[in-house]
Amino acid sequence: MCSTISQRNPVGVTNKICITLLLLFANSEWTHARPPSEAQQKSTTANRCGYESCPKIKAGMLNVHLIAHTHDDVGWLKTVDQYFYGSKSEIQKAGVQYILDSVIVELLKDPEKRFIYVESAFFFKWWREQNAELQEKVKMLVNQGRLEFIGGAWSMNDEATTHYQSIVDQFTWGLRRLNDTFGECARPRVGWQIDPFGHSREMASMFAQMGFDGLFFGRLDYQDKEERLMTQTAEMIWRASANFDESSHLFTGALYNQYQAPPGFCFDILCTDEPIIDAKHSPDNNVNRRVDDFLKFVNQQAQNYRTNNIIITMGGDFTYQNANMYYKNLDKLIRYTNERQANGSNINLLYSTPSCYLKALHDADITWPTKDDDFLPYASDPHSYWTGYFTSRPTLKRYERIGNHFLQVCKQLTAMVPKVYDEFNPHLSFFREAMGIMQHHDAVTGTEKQAVAGDYARRLEVAMRACATNTRSILNELTLGQASVETTTRSVSEYIPKSQCKKKKEYRLQFDTCTLLNISSCLVSETSDKFILTLYNPLARTKSEYVRVPVPDVNYEVKDFEDTTIEIQFLPVPAPVQDLHFRKSSSPYEIIFAARDIPPLGYKSYYITTTNDYRKRPVADPENTSSFTSISNEYLRLSFDTNGFLNTVTDDGMTRSISQEFLYYEAASGDNREFRNRSSGAYIFRPINEQVRSIAHRPKIKVYRGNLVEEVHQYFNSWVSQVVRLYRQEKSAEFEWLVGPIPVDDDKGKEIITRFNSDINSGDIFYTDSNGREMITRNRDHRDTWKVKLLERTAGNYYPITTKIALEDENARMAILTDRAQGGTSLGAGSLELMVHRRLLHDDAFGVGEALNETAYGEGLVARGKHYLIVGSSSKQTSRTTQAIERFTQLHFLLPLWSFFSDAENISYPDWRENFTNIFTGIQLELPKSIHLMSFEPWHDNEVLVRFEHILEKDEDPEFSKSVQFNVQSIFSNLKIIDIRETTLAANALLGEHQRFQFVPDSPDVAYNSYSVYKKFAAHQFMLRADRPLLDCEYHMESEIAIDEMEDNEEADQLALQTNRLKRAVNESQELNRQRAEYLRKLKVGQVTVNDDDANYDDPFIIELSPMQMRTFILTLESDS
């Protein structure tokens, strides 16, 4: 269906705005994606799965829930395929296919056995290789609750460096595949984040919004863990949003032994622990001793938890490759332990799952403590703060963000396709899966081996090329309305089955993506005298943006379809970028122009051609050494002192002292055998002596001015440079930095930061985002729920910055937005810093086994990126507030215009104007600024999935924080929508179909007064081993700690290992995030209605979004759409 609106331009040429929104029919076998069949639904009814399948626990006994599980990293020391097939055993003995083969055999033998599986990426890789008979048997195991999927996302994602849009996407895809394959019985009820290195509040909120009943995780700060175990608060109600009510509450438990089996009880082929020998007359019979040892561990753990149920994980990394070996010993352990009940034992062992354990806790009917902040940063010992990975592999982190950007473009265009080709869906599915893998907690984190990082990047690049064939074909259809011509056969991707490979198509327009625009290089614009630039807008509202295109000379003009010549400006590509020896480009210049009014979910094309009119080449201002230099636009003025550093920022007449410079920390190095000898590495950030070192005292600067943008090019040294820009009419200043290759010829690792110092009196308080959504209040040298003791003050104050870090006082506010995940902090009042790059020469001994010493083209890695500085009033009384501007800017730079380039050598400008559709929109009514169309993608037959979100918090703006009501039919009025169904956030269940467990919180009096003051060492400190921390956990006796950590009898070391939870009155809470949440929960906001007189306001289609709310819907269309 395509309706065209004729618009007449000034010279009488009719142009088409084609408003097209058509459903992709998912007819490819590649997806294995179908709605649950009638047989699946009957099977769900006939079998007992979910909570109904849980084993019965025994009243009056301590019930020990044994969880048979494997933790299968989707890449880490080996690539995804190497892990799956079990190759490269010299690196790690791990083969996921053998785990699933072996476990299924054992489950089919014994109906009492249970197993849980998490990583959908591996499961469906295995599933495709099984025959129909075995697939039916696996379905039976799922329907009976014996094989249970936990988590269910494509991978077990990291929680610090991942963006919420990518998290939701990878859960949506993994859960859909489970739903379509197995039906309701495969729907996970519990999150299982056992290995990520800290846990974000937003992740917990998303779990709640996805309909999960609970979450269990493995890693939290060693001090926090010790306190929680002592006070029986390791299981809690996580109030995961300051803006929502109970809908965001999530029962959360910290596992006692991370996720390993108890010491001495790993019965896997990877372990050397003693099996249970029960031959009656064997001299090696060890049943009594082994049961005694196990019960000792059970009783020790039980003291730290509130109910007569405890959970014990029986598994670990890539365990159960020989499931018979593990299960055989577990059978004996259960049998001989439970036999002791006849002699008065009150301990009952049973095969269970995390869901069944959660049900037992719920049925205990007691109250629980609450939590309002997050579990970041994570420290495993006094000198190991896992804050380095917030920045590790900065180019891979940026590439992941670009991948998310193009995935949204590809999903949207694939949902609008006028003509469906068989390969569209497999291309999109493969892209979804590649991005799902990128969210893994050893992928985007940068904590994998170098070869694995290369494989991640290769997978993403191939996936983007595959989906680029979708966008190329679809844009040709929309622009020209003609089909492509098929030519020779060629596989689009080595990963896509041959049966799905189609003939290569030739198109009149190529719609190429220039992947090297970040270094100002693009083959089409550099080699074509005439080319078409098509700018696609993935936002659901009209957008304007400045565009930069590399060109070889200054003789170009830009015209739109209305025969309007666009105002342009030429600027030189910065000299340090031109000097990159690997930049194969002939372009010393960039052409800049403002692309105005790009329609929502649509595109606008520009015709760019060379002319005989050579403009004046850009010339820098004369060098100024005697006075300040400034650049400005309508809103901002940035002044630079005579030394070349930023000095002041003026916004709307208010001038603040703000400076910016690049510095570096020298990385600590050691043998890692003791905590105090920990090296800085891929995971750990540990600077020597907490000292920061200067990179330059007097950077050289050049200033370029023009009609659209003013720039200051700063040259700090041979490996650090920056361009500071102010575009006309923009409220933010852009800082585009270039760092690398970081020199290490002095044999010292370096961690590079950018630091902004201001006169804003922010004290110890600053703010960081949680996965790009709600802001968390940070207090220097502070944790909300315990009195932290820091031996590593700098690293211990670093937090993950996914999109924004900010500070303020009663008058002014300063925020920095990032283009990728980075580590950041505020180490002084008015100061913000972000780590942009790291190059290290020593491993930190947390498993990866190699130093984070990235190289490319024979030298250290070069990284280029952007920060956006926003300065303004901290007042929230008048709209538009500084915080609202930050939110809009944040979304603007998350999903900017996507540039498609097409050579136009054989296309004249009149031909292009008359015969091409050069402007297009995919929706009829654009959304207001506070509402984001987060997802728009093809779903099942005759279905489209849409997801809306409100992007502001309750108190960020008096107008834009209001709830917004609108009619979905008005937005998509060109679709023949016959039904709308609201689902959980990840679209795997209808909203309200499953009632989540409700847990009762402790009263405030109990919450505070139950905390005790401990003035002595705990009997044991539970920390990872210093020398081989990922292989085992250790209980350190207080005397051992004293020897290890107090060589000089330093009081700071003694304090660091005390338990530190404070006793305080109810009205003396130091929990800053709890205070903010309680304030916001009481705050009432108004409502705004998006009016459309022509809309048919049928009640089911009118929806409302409150601040920070995300809502997901499946739209059913008429079959002839």
KOLMAR-236868 format. One record per residue (C-alpha): residue in three letters; z, y negated, x negated. Coordinates in steps of 0.02 Angstrom, whole numbers, plus 50000, padded with zeros to 5 digits. Each point is the difference from the previous one (the first is absolute). Layout:
ALAZYX/...
This chain:
MET500005000050000/CYS499494983449925/SER500054983450089/THR499164985349914/ILE500394981950023/SER498564988549958/GLN500424984649903/ARG498694986949957/ASN500114991849832/PRO499434982349958/VAL498205005249965/GLY499825010950152/VAL500195017449924/THR500955012150110/ASN501375009549912/LYS500995014450067/ILE501865001950002/CYS500105018450034/ILE501675004950074/THR500065018649977/LEU501445011950015/LEU499485018150015/LEU500955015949975/LEU499585012049863/PHE499865017550071/ALA501015011149884/ASN498855014949991/SER500215005349821/GLU500835016249951/TRP500684991249845/THR501404991950097/HIS500625015650088/ALA500634987050122/ARG500055003950185/PRO501244996550139/PRO501255014150027/SER499105013850094/GLU500625007950160/ALA500435015549901/GLN501044989649879/GLN500944992150144/LYS500345017050079/SER500555006549831/THR501234985849984/THR500755004650167/ALA500055018649965/ASN500784998649828/ARG501594991749942/CYS499734986749870/GLY500864984149951/TYR501834998850040/GLU499885014450123/SER499605011949857/CYS501544995449898/PRO501165014349951/LYS501715000350082/ILE501434993449898/LYS501755007050011/ALA501384989550073/GLY501564998249894/MET499085004249840/LEU499184990149862/ASN498165002750034/VAL498944999149843/HIS498184995950041/LEU498925007449863/ILE498334990849987/ALA498615010149921/HIS498794986849936/THR498824994949863/HIS499674982649936/ASP498164998949955/ASP499484983849917/VAL498254994650052/GLY499644996449818/TRP501204995649859/LEU499865009749837/LYS498425008350065/THR498664994150119/VAL499965004450184/ASP498755014149973/GLN500895006549845/TYR501615001350098/PHE499175008350147/TYR499045013149902/GLY501335002749868/SER498954995449849/LYS500654991549842/SER501545011249997/GLU500364994149824/ILE500484983350079/GLN500975006950147/LYS500025017050083/ALA499594994950177/GLY498735006350126/VAL500204994250179/GLN498775012450073/TYR501105014249939/ILE501544992250078/LEU499224999550173/ASP499215017249980/SER501665007549948/VAL501104991250127/ILE498905004750149/VAL500105018449951/GLU501904999449995/LEU500174990450163/LEU498925012850090/LYS501145013949939/ASP501634993150069/PRO500254989250156/GLU501664993549933/LYS499234991249850/ARG499544981650006/PHE498984988849888/ILE499594981550005/TYR498454991549932/VAL499694981649971/GLU498374995449912/SER498575000550125/ALA498744996549862/PHE500375016849920/PHE500255009550163/PHE498304995750072/LYS499155003349834/TRP500755017550013/TRP499665001550187/ARG498124997549980/GLU499925015249886/GLN500845012150122/ASN499105011550120/ALA500204998850188/GLU501185014950009/LEU501254992649878/GLN499864983050081/GLU500545007550165/LYS501505008049916/VAL500494983449924/LYS499864991950171/MET501195013250066/LEU501264995949863/VAL499884981550043/ASN500195003450187/GLN501565010149966/GLY500794986949888/ARG500015011549849/LEU498784989049904/GLU500504982150030/PHE499114984349943/ILE501174986349941/GLY499434982249967/GLY498195004650036/ALA499144985649910/TRP498545003249884/SER501214998349854/MET501834996149972/ASN499764981549973/ASP500934988549885/GLU501084987150089/ALA500064985649876/THR498194996549949/THR499115005150160/HIS499394988150135/TYR500475003650180/GLN498195000550058/SER499585014049877/ILE501595009450044/VAL499624999650186/ASP498195005149968/GLN500455015249897/PHE501315005750125/THR498784997350142/TRP498695010949917/GLY501185013949942/LEU500865001150169/ARG498354999850093/ARG499365014649898/LEU501595009750039/ASN499894995650185/ASP498185004750015/THR500225016349907/PHE501635006650070/GLY500524989450148/GLU501734993750041/CYS500925013449902/ALA499374992449837/ARG500704982950041/PRO501314995649868/ARG501674993850063/VAL500784995949832/GLY499494989849848/TRP500205008649832/GLN499904987349858/ILE500865010549868/ASP499184993449842/PRO499514981550018/PHE500974988949882/GLY500994989850125/HIS499784996950185/SER499454984650096/ARG500684993950164/GLU498264997650072/MET499585018249966/ALA501495005250104/SER499474988050138/MET498265007550001/PHE500715017650010/ALA500984994650154/GLN498474991950078/MET499015015949966/GLY501245009450107/PHE500965008949863/ASP501795004850037/GLY500644999349822/LEU499654998749815/PHE500675009249849/PHE499734994049822/GLY500495005149825/ARG500184984749890/LEU501224985650010/ASP500944989849871/TYR501265010849908/GLN501424987750038/ASP499534999050183/LYS499905018950012/GLU501705002649923/GLU500784987850122/ARG499145007550150/LEU500535017549955/MET501804994649974/THR500064990650166/GLN498965012850098/THR498674986950036/ALA498495008849924/GLU499375002650177/MET499814984450104/ILE499074990250133/TRP498744989149911/ARG499714984350103/ALA498294997649925/SER499434983550075/ALA500864983350018/ASN498814995850144/PHE500135015650108/ASP501385008450097/GLU500415018750001/SER498145004249999/SER500014997649811/HIS501605009649967/LEU499765015949901/PHE501265013349955/THR499895001949812/GLY500785012249879/ALA500105000149811/LEU499855017749935/TYR501405006249890/ASN498985008049861/GLN498454989150012/TYR498835014050055/GLN500345014049876/ALA500915016350031/PRO501835000549948/PRO500225002649812/GLY499715018349959/PHE499185004350167/CYS498164996449973/PHE499215017050031/ASP498234994549958/ILE498805006349868/LEU500144982649923/CYS501885002249975/THR501075010949890/ASP501515001350114/GLU500815016950023/PRO499425009950152/ILE501235008250119/ILE500215018049944/ASP500745010650137/ALA499705017949940/LYS501665008250040/HIS500205009349837/SER499114988149884/PRO501044993149857/ASP499094983550030/ASN500554998750182/ASN500454981650023/VAL500134997850188/ASN501824994450007/ARG499834988149854/ARG498394992450064/VAL500704997750175/ASP501594992549929/ASP498994987549898/PHE498944995350150/LEU501514997650112/LYS500804989049870/PHE498484988750008/VAL499995000550190/ASN501824994950013/GLN499774986249872/GLN498544992850099/ALA500855002050168/GLN501434988649948/ASN498784985549994/TYR499265001750174/ARG500714997250173/THR499545015150105/ASN500115018849988/ASN498155000449953/ILE499274997049828/ILE498225001149936/ILE499555008749837/THR498234999149933/MET499365016349929/GLY498454995149905/GLY499284986849885/ASP498404994549917/PHE498615012650038/THR501215014050040/TYR499575015550104/GLN498445004749904/ASN500785017250017/ALA500914998050166/ASN500555018150005/MET501074997249846/TYR500874984950076/TYR500225006850175/LYS500625016949940/ASN501454991849910/LEU500344988050143/ASP500105014950117/LYS501335007749889/LEU500944983749983/ILE500064997850189/ARG500465018250032/TYR501435001449877/THR500714982850036/ASN500025002850186/GLU500775017349980/ARG501564991249938/GLN500274992950174/ALA500755016750047/ASN501364996449872/GLY500374982450060/SER498654989549917/ASN499504984950105/ILE498314997449915/ASN498395004550090/LEU498334999749908/LEU498374999150097/TYR498164996549974/SER499704982850074/THR498944984449992/PRO500424981549983/SER499634997950185/CYS501235013550048/TYR501304992649884/LEU499734983050080/LYS500225007850172/ALA501665007649944/LEU500614982849942/HIS499464992350163/ASP500895013450100/ALA501604997249899/ASP500244984450109/ILE500914989149873/THR499764982249941/TRP499094994749844/PRO499994985549875/THR498574987550003/LYS498894991649872/ASP498954984150014/ASP499224997549828/ASP498995012149892/PHE500205012449857/LEU499114989949866/PRO500034999249854/TYR500415017849949/ALA501015003849843/SER500315017749938/ASP501254994949865/PRO500754983949930/HIS498474996449890/SER498605006750110/TYR499444988050136/TRP498385006350075/THR499244982850014/GLY498615001349873/TYR498865009850116/PHE499984985050117/THR498684993349879/SER499375015249901/ARG498095001949998/PRO499634983050077/THR498135002950014/LEU500245016150098/LYS501204991050116/ARG498694986750030/TYR498635013050026/GLU501065008350134/ARG500164983350091/ILE498114997649991/GLY499805017550068/ASN501084995750150/HIS498974984450030/PHE498355009550001/LEU500735014250104/GLN500374987750140/VAL498234993149987/CYS499255017550004/LYS501085005750147/GLN499564984650102/LEU498135000949968/THR499975018850030/ALA500814996950169/MET498634987350041/VAL498525010449946/PRO498464998050112/LYS499305016749942/VAL501055014749944/TYR499545010349848/ASP500825016649963/GLU500654994649831/PHE500974984850063/ASN501565009450051/PRO500165010849843/HIS499774984549892/LEU501374990850094/SER501135015350000/PHE499805002249813/PHE500414981749972/ARG501575001450107/GLU500545015149899/ALA499674991849832/MET501054985250053/GLY501355011850063/ILE500075008149828/MET500144982749921/GLN501644997050094/HIS500815015049914/HIS501594995849905/ASP499185004149834/ALA498344991550037/VAL500114981550046/THR501674999749908/GLY499115002249833/THR501175014149948/GLU498675013249973/LYS499155005649840/GLN498534989549944/ALA498735013650040/VAL500705001450176/ALA499924981150024/GLY498175001249954/ASP499745013650129/TYR500844989750135/ALA498864985349961/ARG498475011449998/ARG500445007450169/LEU500214982750075/GLU498374993949925/VAL499045014850069/ALA500804997750170/MET499544981750003/ARG498205004249955/ALA499965012950139/CYS500614987650130/ALA498824986949931/THR498585010750067/ASN500784997650172/THR500134981349983/ARG498244998549929/SER499245009750143/ILE501024991450134/LEU499674982549935/ASN498145003749993/GLU500095005550182/LEU500954984550051/THR498944988249897/LEU498275007450028/GLY500225011950145/GLN498975013249912/ALA500355017249931/SER499925004049816/VAL498685010649917/GLU500575016749929/THR499355005149830/THR500545012749870/THR501545010650024/ARG501524994649903/SER501865002950017/VAL500994984550039/SER501585007349925/GLU500475014849896/TYR501505002250113/ILE499075001450165/PRO499385017550046/LYS498165003149972/SER499795003850184/GLN500454981850035/CYS498814992549872/LYS498534991150075/LYS498414992949932/LYS500124983749908/LYS499474985550108/GLU499034984649952/TYR500434983550080/ARG499184983050003/LEU501674992049957/GLN501165008649877/PHE501654991650045/ASP500705004349829/THR501794997049948/CYS500214991949830/THR501515009349933/LEU500154989049845/LEU500224983250086/ASN501764999549928/ILE499174996649830/SER498654989050077/SER498615012749986/CYS498745005450133/LEU498315007849964/VAL499164993750160/SER500504981849982/GLU499624999749815/THR498275007950006/SER499294994350169/ASP499184983250028/LYS500315002450185/PHE501405009950078/ILE500985001250161/LEU501894999150000/THR500775007850155/LEU501854996350025/TYR500965011850112/ASN501624994350080/PRO501225014550035/LEU501234988850093/ALA500004997850189/ARG499864981249991/THR498744987949928/LYS500224997249816/SER499444987649866/GLU500105003849816/TYR499364993949833/VAL498755011849918/ARG499595001549815/VAL498405008449941/PRO499515002449817/VAL498294992749957/PRO499044997549837/ASP499614981550025/VAL500364984750106/ASN498384999450099/TYR500505008450164/GLU500164994750180/VAL500885008550145/LYS499364999150179/ASP500635007450162/PHE499005006550149/GLU500004982850081/ASP498984992649858/THR501534990949936/THR500164997649813/ILE501785004249953/GLU501014988949885/ILE500255008749833/GLN500834997849832/PHE499665008249832/LEU501375004449877/PRO499995009549837/VAL500665017749994/PRO501604998049897/ALA499675002349815/PRO501245014549977/VAL499105009350139/GLN498294996749924/ASP500685006349834/LEU500505017050068/HIS498935011549894/PHE499815012750141/ARG499364986950123/LYS498155003650010/SER499494984350090/SER498744986149978/SER500954987850110/PRO500954985749918/TYR500234991050167/GLU500665002750174/ILE499344991850156/ILE501374995250122/PHE499804995850184/ALA501054999950157/ALA499505013750122/ARG500514992250164/ASP500345008250168/ILE499665018149959/PRO500195008650170/PRO501395012750032/LEU499595018149961/GLY498304993649956/TYR498894992849867/LYS499004984949954/SER498575000249874/TYR499424986849875/TYR498334998649913/ILE500204995449816/THR498514995549894/THR499554991749837/THR499204982850005/ASN499124988449879/ASP501424987850021/TYR501215002949856/ARG501694992550031/LYS501084992549867/ARG500915013549906/PRO501884999550027/VAL500914990149866/ALA501874999949970/ASP501034984050002/PRO500254991849830/GLU501515007149910/ASN501604991150049/THR501475000949881/SER500914984150044/SER500375001650186/PHE500195012550139/THR498485008550073/SER499905003850185/ILE498895008550127/SER500154997550187/ASN499335002750174/GLU500474993350172/TYR501705008649996/LEU500515004049823/ARG500074992049830/LEU500365010149842/SER500464990649842/PHE499945007049824/ASP500974992849854/THR499304995349831/ASN500395017449935/GLY498845007750129/PHE501325007650116/LEU500194997550187/ASN501324986750024/THR500134994450182/VAL499325004750171/THR499834987350139/ASP499835005950180/ASP499824987750143/GLY500804986449896/MET501465010549939/THR499965002549811/ARG500935014549922/SER500245003949817/ILE499115016849981/SER499445007549836/GLN499085016149962/GLU499795009849840/PHE499635017449935/LEU501355009349905/TYR500325017849948/TYR501435012249980/GLU500025011249849/ALA500185017950060/ALA501485010549947/SER499625015949904/GLY501085015049966/ASP500065018949996/ASN500625001350181/ARG501325012949953/GLU501384988750059/PHE499994987550141/ARG500214985349882/ASN498475005749900/ARG498824999250148/SER498264993349966/SER499054988650114/GLY498605010250077/ALA498885003050149/TYR501525001350115/ILE501334990249908/PHE500064981549960/ARG501224997149858/PRO499814984649891/ILE500864998649833/ASN501554989150010/GLU499424992650166/GLN499044987049899/VAL498374992050053/ARG498754993749872/SER498754985950011/ILE498135003149995/ALA499434982249966/HIS500814983249970/ARG498474989250030/PRO498585008050098/LYS498304992049989/ILE499324993750165/LYS498344994650072/VAL499864991350168/TYR498495001550114/ARG499814989650157/GLY498795000650143/ASN499724997650184/LEU500745016850053/VAL501265005449870/GLU500934993249850/GLU500515011749860/VAL501085000349845/HIS499495013249874/GLN501515004649893/TYR499815009449836/PHE501705006349942/ASN499445011549859/SER498645012849963/TRP500625011950135/VAL500764988950136/SER499054986950099/GLN500014993050175/VAL499054989250123/VAL500994989350122/ARG498994994750152/LEU500184988450148/TYR498665002250132/ARG499674986350125/GLN501045001350160/GLU501045014649934/LYS501905000250007/SER500225012049854/ALA499634998649815/GLU499105014749919/PHE500535006549829/GLU498715012349933/TRP500695008249843/LEU499185010649866/VAL501165010549890/GLY499505012249865/PRO499705008749890/ILE501874998849966/PRO500225001449811/VAL501115014049935/ASP499564999549815/ASP501834995549969/ASP500485017050076/LYS500914991450143/GLY499655002550184/LYS499874984350106/GLU500264996050183/ILE499134984050054/ILE500684988550134/THR499534983750082/ARG501504989050040/PHE500104985150117/ASN501514988749975/SER500424986650128/ASP501354987650044/ILE500325009050166/ASN501855003750008/SER499875017850063/GLY501585006449917/ASP500025018949984/ILE498975003250157/PHE498165004450009/TYR498885010150116/THR498785014349976/ASP498865008650124/SER500205017950057/ASN498295008449988/GLY499184983650052/ARG500964997550163/GLU501804994450027/MET500894990349865/ILE501585006749917/THR501364988349937/ARG500435002949817/ASN501544993849911/ARG499995000349811/ASP501175013149922/HIS500435006150174/ARG499755014650118/ASP500434998150183/THR501025016050017/TRP500875002249835/LYS500594989649853/VAL498665003749873/LYS500355000149814/LEU498474996349895/LEU499805004549817/GLU498154995850016/ARG500104983150085/THR498154995449994/ALA499325016850053/GLY501385002250129/ASN499484983850086/TYR498155004550011/TYR499315004350172/PRO498315005950064/ILE498874985950057/THR498615006850109/THR499384983150060/LYS501304986149981/ILE501554993549912/ALA500844983750052/LEU501524988849982/GLU500624984350084/ASP501394987450022/GLU500404988850147/ASN498504988849964/ALA498615009449911/ARG499245017349988/MET498915008449870/ALA499055016450025/ILE498805009949892/LEU498785012050080/THR499275014549901/ASP498345009250008/ARG500805016849956/ALA501715007849983/GLN501044992949858/GLY501804999349943/GLY500904983550022/THR501674991350001/SER500944983749992/LEU501124999449847/GLY500574982150028/ALA500104986950135/GLY498264993750044/SER499145013049892/LEU498785013750050/GLU499135012249885/LEU498735013850022/MET499525013449876/VAL498115000749988/HIS499635012849863/ARG500865012649886/ARG499495009149842/LEU501275011949926/LEU500055011649852/HIS501375012150051/ASP500265011950145/ASP501574997850104/ALA500255019050014/PHE499895000750189/GLY498665013149998/VAL498314991949974/GLY500065004149815/GLU498964985749931/ALA500224981649967/LEU499294987250121/ASN498724994149873/GLU498454997050106/THR498384996949906/ALA498214996750051/TYR498434997349896/GLY500965004249842/GLU501404987350020/GLY501494995950110/LEU499684998250185/VAL499544982850067/ALA500654995350172/ARG499474985450109/GLY500854994650159/LYS500564985950112/HIS501614992050059/TYR500084987150138/LEU501334986649990/ILE500624992250162/VAL501274985849995/GLY500664990650149/SER501464995550109/SER501295013450039/SER500284992650172/LYS499565011250147/GLN500134986750134/THR498184994850006/SER498475011150010/ARG499055004249891/THR501405004949883/THR499795004549819/GLN500435018050042/ALA498655000750132/ILE498754993349873/GLU500555013749882/ARG499725013350134/PHE498254993850043/THR499544998349817/GLN500685017349963/LEU498875007950131/HIS498544989149947/PHE500085006549822/LEU500405018050049/LEU498385001150099/PRO498814986549936/LEU498154999550040/TRP499075015149930/SER498414995249909/PHE498395010050020/PHE498514995649889/SER498185003650040/ASP498484995749894/ALA498804989050100/GLU498514999849884/ASN498835005450140/ILE500854990450139/SER499584981850027/TYR501264988150073/PRO498994997350163/ASP499825018850019/TRP501875002149973/ARG500424986850130/GLU498825006150135/ASN500115018949985/PHE501775003749941/THR501654999450095/ASN500974989449878/ILE501604997450096/PHE500965013250094/THR501695002750080/GLY500825016250055/ILE501224992750127/GLN499854987950143/LEU501664990649989/GLU500854996949835/LEU501865002849977/PRO501254986249964/LYS500574997049822/SER501635009550020/ILE499145016050058/HIS499045011649885/LEU498825013750055/MET500705012149872/SER498885014850043/PHE498355002050089/GLU499205016849969/PRO499085014550080/TRP501145013550067/HIS499525015050106/ASP498485001250114/ASN499864984350105/GLU501574992849922/VAL500434985349888/LEU501694997749917/VAL500664982249993/ARG501624993949925/PHE500694982450019/GLU501424991849905/HIS500984983950010/ILE500104993549821/LEU501494988250012/GLU501875002950009/LYS501054992750139/ASP500624984749907/GLU498534995349891/ASP499144987550115/PRO500484991850166/GLU498275003050072/PHE499155014149906/SER501545011050009/LYS499875000750188/SER499515016150086/VAL498165000750044/GLN499275007550158/PHE498145003750017/ASN498785011150090/VAL499195013649896/GLN498485000150113/SER499734981749963/ILE499985003449814/PHE498785014550019/SER499124994350159/ASN498345006949940/LEU500745017649998/LYS500025010250159/ILE501835004749988/ILE500575011950136/ASP501745004149934/ILE501304994049877/ARG501415010949934/GLU501384993649888/THR500555011749862/THR501275000549863/LEU499594989549848/ALA499005014049916/ALA499095004950162/ASN500545018350000/ALA500994999550163/LEU500004989850158/LEU501374987049999/GLY501505006450095/GLU499385017949998/HIS501415004949884/GLN501714992150011/ARG500724996949829/PHE501755005749956/GLN501324986650022/PHE501464999249879/VAL501584990050029/PRO500564987749865/ASP501764998149935/SER500964985450071/PRO500044984749887/ASP501825003249957/VAL499625017549941/ALA498454994149909/TYR500984988649886/ASN501775006549994/SER499505017649954/TYR499424993849831/SER501305002449865/VAL500284991849833/TYR499855012349857/LYS500784994849836/LYS499735016149907/PHE498485009449944/ALA499315012650120/ALA500305017749942/HIS498145001849974/GLN498534988249993/PHE498435007550076/MET498514994249898/LEU498355006449936/ARG500035007349827/ALA499574987649864/ASP498865011349899/ARG499075009650137/PRO500414990650159/LEU498715007450117/LEU500465017949963/ASP501834999750046/CYS501464989750059/GLU501644999149908/TYR501804997050048/HIS500714989549859/MET501865001449972/GLU500874983349980/SER500465004249821/GLU498185003849958/ILE499454983550075/ALA501324990949902/ILE499345007649839/ASP498184996850043/GLU500164982550069/MET501534992249918/GLU499705001749815/ASP500724982749975/ASN501235001850143/GLU499114986350093/GLU500784995350166/ALA498304997650079/ASP499575018149969/GLN501635005650077/LEU499724989650155/ALA498235006350021/LEU500595017550034/GLN501394996350120/THR499775001550185/ASN499784982750069/ARG499994999150189/LEU501084985650057/LYS501285000150138/ARG499844984550107/ALA500404993550170/VAL498695000750137/ASN499704981349993/GLU499795000049811/SER498395009849989/GLN498954997249845/GLU498535009050078/LEU498754985850007/ASN498665010250087/ARG501235005950131/GLN500464981950036/ARG498184995050018/ALA499615014950111/GLU501474996250115/TYR499414982050013/LEU498205004950040/ARG500495013150127/LYS500854986450101/LEU498584987549979/LYS498874998050151/VAL498194995049978/GLY498794992750124/GLN498345006950058/VAL498204994649984/THR498615006650112/VAL498215000549942/ASN499074993750152/ASP498285005850050/ASP499454995350174/ASP498565012349997/ALA501075015049955/ASN500485013150127/TYR501885000449979/ASP500315017950046/ASP501825003549956/PRO499765014949882/PHE498944989349886/ILE501214985549984/ILE501085002649848/GLU501324989749913/LEU500494999649818/SER501684993549944/PRO500324994149821/MET499605013449870/GLN499515012550133/MET498585012549972/ARG499215008850149/THR498685013549999/PHE498795004350142/ILE498605012250032/LEU498614992550104/THR498945012150101/LEU498224994250031/GLU498685005050124/SER499005014049926/ASP498374990250006/SER500704985749893/
